């Protein structure tokens, strides 16, 4: 029972940490972040199983974490509210070609990050973006303003 409780505590701790990190940080991992993940994995294992090196202890720990994943997956499937809490919500960061500074700051994003994501999707000018959305997985989605003609496309904000 001790391993079940430890695995449950660690599961919720890791969930809170990943939610607190922010969408963008999780989507862009560096080599150093990968090393940290390996270290965290080892620390988590030690905290969950303590001195228990038995197969039974490992099975209980893995089964507990898997059970929580299944429970939350099911609850997310059944309830949009639960899905929004567990998975997060998309955030509009560009509207009608203009960045929304308060939302960018809340998500700890620089305009350069949004501009880079736009360039990666072939968008040269943020003025052409009707809506720019930071998705819950940390990726960007852009909806272009198709109503502007080529003569109207005078760059208001260059994204070099």
C-alpha positions in Angstrom: 0.0 0.0 0.0 2.9 2.3 0.7 4.1 2.1 -2.9 0.6 2.9 -4.2 0.4 6.0 -2.1 3.9 7.1 -3.1 3.2 6.6 -6.8 -0.1 8.5 -6.5 1.7 11.5 -4.8 4.4 11.5 -7.4 1.9 11.3 -10.2 0.0 14.4 -9.0 3.2 16.2 -8.3 4.5 15.6 -11.8 1.1 16.6 -13.2 1.2 19.9 -11.3 4.8 20.6 -12.3 4.1 20.0 -16.0 1.0 22.3 -15.8 3.0 25.0 -14.1 5.9 24.9 -16.6 3.7 26.2 -19.4 2.8 25.1 -22.8 5.7 26.5 -24.7 8.4 25.1 -22.4 7.0 21.6 -22.8 6.9 21.9 -26.6 10.5 23.0 -26.9 12.9 20.8 -25.1 16.6 21.2 -25.3 19.3 18.6 -24.8 19.7 19.8 -21.2 16.0 19.3 -20.6 16.4 15.7 -21.8 19.2 15.1 -19.3 17.0 16.6 -16.5 14.1 14.3 -17.5 16.4 11.3 -17.0 17.5 12.6 -13.6 13.9 13.3 -12.6 13.0 9.8 -13.7 15.6 8.3 -11.5 14.6 10.5 -8.5 11.0 9.6 -9.0 11.8 5.9 -9.1 13.7 6.2 -5.8 10.9 8.2 -4.2 8.2 5.8 -5.3 9.8 2.4 -4.5 12.2 3.6 -1.8 14.3 0.6 -0.9 11.9 -1.9 -2.5 13.7 -3.4 -5.5 11.3 -6.3 -6.0 9.3 -6.9 -9.2 6.1 -6.7 -7.2 7.1 -3.2 -6.1 7.8 -2.1 -9.6 4.6 -3.6 -10.9 2.6 -1.8 -8.2 4.2 1.5 -9.0 3.8 1.2 -12.8 0.2 -0.1 -12.4 -0.7 2.8 -10.1 0.6 5.5 -12.5 -1.1 3.7 -15.5 -4.3 3.5 -13.6 -4.3 7.3 -12.9 -3.6 7.9 -16.6 -6.5 5.7 -17.6 -8.8 7.3 -15.0 -8.0 10.9 -16.2 -8.1 9.9 -19.8 -11.6 8.5 -19.3 -12.8 11.5 -17.3 -11.4 13.8 -20.0 -13.2 11.8 -22.6 -16.5 12.0 -20.7 -16.4 15.7 -19.6 -15.3 18.7 -21.5 -14.7 20.6 -18.2 -12.4 17.9 -16.9 -10.6 17.9 -20.3 -10.1 21.6 -20.2 -8.7 21.4 -16.6 -6.4 18.4 -17.3 -5.4 19.2 -20.9 -5.5 23.0 -20.9 -7.1 25.5 -23.2 -5.9 27.1 -26.4 -5.0 30.8 -26.0 -5.4 33.4 -28.7 -2.2 35.4 -28.8 -2.7 37.3 -32.1 -5.9 38.9 -33.2 -6.4 40.7 -36.5 -2.6 40.9 -37.0 -1.9 42.5 -33.6 -0.3 40.7 -30.7 -2.1 40.5 -27.4 0.6 41.6 -25.0 -1.2 40.5 -21.8 -1.8 37.0 -23.1 1.7 36.7 -24.4 3.1 37.7 -21.0 0.8 35.3 -19.2 2.1 32.4 -21.4 5.7 33.7 -21.0 6.0 34.2 -24.7 8.0 36.8 -26.7 6.7 38.2 -29.9 9.8 36.7 -31.5 8.6 33.2 -30.5 5.3 33.8 -32.3 7.0 35.3 -35.3 9.3 32.3 -35.6 6.4 29.9 -35.5 4.6 32.0 -38.2 7.7 31.9 -40.4 8.0 28.1 -39.9 4.4 27.9 -41.3 5.3 30.1 -44.3 3.7 33.3 -42.9 6.0 36.3 -43.5 3.8 39.0 -41.9 1.8 38.8 -38.7 -0.6 41.4 -40.3 -1.8 38.5 -42.5 -2.9 36.5 -39.4 -6.5 36.9 -38.4 -6.0 34.7 -35.3 -2.9 33.1 -33.8 -3.5 30.4 -31.2 -1.2 28.8 -28.8 -2.6 25.3 -28.5 -2.5 23.2 -25.3 0.4 21.1 -26.6 2.5 24.2 -27.1 2.2 24.4 -30.9 0.9 27.4 -32.8 -2.1 27.5 -35.2 -2.6 30.4 -37.4 -5.8 31.4 -39.3 -4.9 33.8 -42.2 -7.0 36.8 -43.1 -8.1 35.8 -46.6 -10.0 39.0 -47.2 -7.0 41.2 -47.9 -5.8 41.5 -51.5 -2.2 41.7 -52.6 -2.4 45.5 -53.0 -3.7 45.8 -49.4 -0.9 43.7 -48.0 1.2 46.6 -46.9 3.3 45.1 -44.1 2.3 46.5 -40.7 4.5 44.3 -38.6 7.5 42.6 -40.2 8.4 39.2 -38.7 12.1 38.9 -39.7 
